[in-house]
Amino acid sequence: MEINRMKRLFSLRLAILALCWIAGRGFAPGADFEVLSSVPEETTISSAGTRAAALVWPEMIKGARFSVAIAEFYLSGEKGEALEPMIGAILAAGRRGVSVRILCEKNMTDTYPGTLARFQGQPGIIVRWFDWKPLTGGVLHAKYFIVDKREAYIGSQNFDWRSLTHIHETGLRIRSPLFVEALERIFTADWQYNGGDKTAYQKLASGPPLCFPADAYLVASPSPFNPPGVHGALETLLRLLDKAQNRVTVQLLSYSLEGRKEGGQFVLIDQALRRAAGRGVHIRILVSDWNLRRPQLDGLRELARMPDIEIRFAVIPQAQQGFIPFARVIHSKVMRIDEDVCWVGTSNWGYDYFFKSRNVEVVLKRPTVARVLDELFLSLWNGPYVQRLDPEKEYTPPKIF
């Protein structure tokens, strides 16, 4: 009996190894990860030699031959603005026979109906609403798209004209079959669930494991709704912070200690940052001036009192045309650890992003990517638009809308 059991376990391990090899056979150490950015117009912020997402996105869609899958928090275009080439490329793809699926957060459809209406009923295009209200109460906060199951884009940009011209954003163009397969599985499960298939996540969980190498992998939230082999973003983030040896830099729209229940606190990341600082890791956190509101500001103040933790906030000046709602802000979600660990994704650091809402993040150990991300960060950190957060000072939050 014992011998038979051991044989079965050995056979199972061989099968898993085979599946891992199959899933990862297209992955090479030099897989292509290109940093793309969006830099607010009329500023001196460096793009660090990166190409603009506004130029590359339509290029990717124009190259589609079979399929395009788009997952976005919302869609907001404006005639004559930088998103128009992307909208035109998607409409043209549908007309030439490419299967286009657009998944958009249901809660945002009434806020920005115009651009969605341009896609609905068009040849080759299907639009579906993402509704997790009965499941987690969260939203589709991820921002990514997949082209022909061969390349993908993940980044902080919403499908919004302002994201491309008036907001600081960072993302990755990815040419890795393994990453694309992982995103495709997530998209398919979310698409099926929101099409009425309530067994979609059970089917996702029963799929073959995705086996990423240690130096390049996808993580996602919430972890119970990830495919096998795609770990939870929060657990990964905490592990990376606990391994940090020298330095951590973080850029976010917002950092929040607000917890699941009113009055409760979400302190797991806060505690990990404090542990890192306690062992001598130098930590720099850059947030937007949108974060100068209570209770978010209170958590940042307490963190700023810690030795080896410095917090700054960015104030992007208004455009010459005047006030633009929900714009002129830093929105990138990037972390750098030590020499070459890179984190690029779609989550701000708060409870809902990890436990309730759909988000995706890329973790890489790539010196070339790390250098670019460092230059993007330092251009802001050392530039004229950033101020040190004084924990003893009162702040007036900016007008957002």
Secondary structure as the mmCIF struct_conf table of DSSP 4:
data_model
#
loop_
_struct_conf.conf_type_id
_struct_conf.id
_struct_conf.beg_label_comp_id
_struct_conf.beg_label_asym_id
_struct_conf.beg_label_seq_id
_struct_conf.end_label_comp_id
_struct_conf.end_label_asym_id
_struct_conf.end_label_seq_id
HELX_RH_AL_P HELX_RH_AL_P1 GLU A 2 GLY A 24
TURN_TY1_P TURN_TY1_P1 ARG A 25 GLY A 26
TURN_TY1_P TURN_TY1_P2 PRO A 29 GLY A 30
STRN STRN1 ASP A 32 SER A 38
TURN_TY1_P TURN_TY1_P3 GLU A 41 GLU A 42
BEND BEND1 THR A 43 THR A 43
TURN_TY1_P TURN_TY1_P4 ALA A 48 GLY A 49
HELX_LH_PP_P HELX_LH_PP_P1 THR A 50 THR A 50
STRN STRN2 ARG A 51 ALA A 52
HELX_RH_AL_P HELX_RH_AL_P2 ALA A 53 LYS A 62
TURN_TY1_P TURN_TY1_P5 GLY A 63 GLY A 63
BEND BEND2 ARG A 65 PHE A 66
STRN STRN3 SER A 67 GLU A 72
BEND BEND3 PHE A 73 PHE A 73
STRN STRN4 LEU A 75 SER A 76
TURN_TY1_P TURN_TY1_P6 LYS A 79 GLY A 80
BEND BEND4 GLU A 81 GLU A 81
TURN_TY1_P TURN_TY1_P7 ALA A 82 LEU A 83
HELX_RH_AL_P HELX_RH_AL_P3 GLU A 84 ARG A 95
TURN_TY1_P TURN_TY1_P8 ARG A 96 GLY A 97
STRN STRN5 SER A 99 GLU A 105
HELX_RH_3T_P HELX_RH_3T_P1 LYS A 106 MET A 108
TURN_TY1_P TURN_TY1_P9 THR A 109 THR A 111
BEND BEND5 TYR A 112 TYR A 112
HELX_RH_AL_P HELX_RH_AL_P4 PRO A 113 PHE A 119
TURN_TY1_P TURN_TY1_P10 GLN A 120 GLY A 121
TURN_TY1_P TURN_TY1_P11 PRO A 123 GLY A 124
STRN STRN6 ILE A 125 PHE A 130
TURN_TY1_P TURN_TY1_P12 LYS A 133 THR A 136
BEND BEND6 GLY A 137 GLY A 137
STRN STRN7 LEU A 140 LEU A 140
STRN STRN8 TYR A 144 VAL A 147
TURN_TY1_P TURN_TY1_P13 ASP A 148 ARG A 150
STRN STRN9 GLU A 151 GLY A 155
BEND BEND7 SER A 156 SER A 156
STRN STRN10 PHE A 159 ASP A 160
HELX_RH_AL_P HELX_RH_AL_P5 TRP A 161 THR A 165
TURN_TY1_P TURN_TY1_P14 HIS A 166 HIS A 166
STRN STRN11 ILE A 167 ARG A 175
HELX_RH_AL_P HELX_RH_AL_P6 PRO A 177 TYR A 193
TURN_TY1_P TURN_TY1_P15 ASN A 194 GLY A 196
TURN_TY1_P TURN_TY1_P16 LYS A 198 THR A 199
HELX_RH_AL_P HELX_RH_AL_P7 ALA A 200 ALA A 205
TURN_TY1_P TURN_TY1_P17 SER A 206 SER A 206
BEND BEND8 GLY A 207 GLY A 207
HELX_LH_PP_P HELX_LH_PP_P2 PRO A 208 LEU A 210
TURN_TY1_P TURN_TY1_P18 ALA A 214 ASP A 215
STRN STRN12 ALA A 216 SER A 221
BEND BEND9 PRO A 222 PRO A 222
HELX_RH_3T_P HELX_RH_3T_P2 SER A 223 PHE A 225
BEND BEND10 ASN A 226 ASN A 226
HELX_LH_PP_P HELX_LH_PP_P3 PRO A 227 PRO A 227
TURN_TY1_P TURN_TY1_P19 PRO A 228 GLY A 229
STRN STRN13 HIS A 231 GLY A 232
HELX_RH_AL_P HELX_RH_AL_P8 ALA A 233 LYS A 243
BEND BEND11 ASN A 246 ASN A 246
STRN STRN14 ARG A 247 GLN A 251
BEND BEND12 LEU A 253 LEU A 253
STRN STRN15 TYR A 255 TYR A 255
STRN STRN16 GLU A 258 GLU A 258
BEND BEND13 ARG A 260 LYS A 261
TURN_TY1_P TURN_TY1_P20 GLU A 262 GLY A 263
STRN STRN17 GLN A 265 GLN A 265
HELX_RH_AL_P HELX_RH_AL_P9 LEU A 268 GLY A 278
TURN_TY1_P TURN_TY1_P21 ARG A 279 GLY A 280
STRN STRN18 HIS A 282 SER A 288
HELX_RH_3T_P HELX_RH_3T_P3 ASP A 289 ASN A 291
BEND BEND14 ARG A 293 ARG A 293
TURN_TY1_P TURN_TY1_P22 ARG A 294 PRO A 295
HELX_RH_AL_P HELX_RH_AL_P10 GLN A 296 ALA A 304
TURN_TY1_P TURN_TY1_P23 ARG A 305 ARG A 305
BEND BEND15 MET A 306 MET A 306
TURN_TY1_P TURN_TY1_P24 PRO A 307 ASP A 308
STRN STRN19 ILE A 309 ALA A 314
HELX_LH_PP_P HELX_LH_PP_P4 ILE A 316 GLN A 318
STRN STRN20 ALA A 319 ALA A 319
TURN_TY1_P TURN_TY1_P25 GLN A 320 GLN A 321
STRN STRN21 GLY A 322 GLY A 322
TURN_TY1_P TURN_TY1_P26 PRO A 325 PHE A 326
BEND BEND16 ARG A 328 ARG A 328
STRN STRN22 VAL A 329 ILE A 330
STRN STRN23 VAL A 334 ILE A 337
TURN_TY1_P TURN_TY1_P27 ASP A 338 ASP A 340
STRN STRN24 VAL A 341 GLY A 345
BEND BEND17 THR A 346 THR A 346
STRN STRN25 TRP A 349 TRP A 349
BEND BEND18 GLY A 350 GLY A 350
HELX_RH_AL_P HELX_RH_AL_P11 TYR A 351 PHE A 355
TURN_TY1_P TURN_TY1_P28 LYS A 356 LYS A 356
BEND BEND19 SER A 357 SER A 357
STRN STRN26 ARG A 358 ARG A 358
STRN STRN27 ASN A 359 LYS A 365
HELX_RH_AL_P HELX_RH_AL_P12 PRO A 367 TRP A 381
TURN_TY1_P TURN_TY1_P29 ASN A 382 ASN A 382
BEND BEND20 GLY A 383 GLY A 383
TURN_TY1_P TURN_TY1_P30 PRO A 384 TYR A 385
STRN STRN28 VAL A 386 ARG A 388
TURN_TY1_P TURN_TY1_P31 PRO A 391 GLU A 392
HELX_LH_PP_P HELX_LH_PP_P5 THR A 396 LYS A 399
#
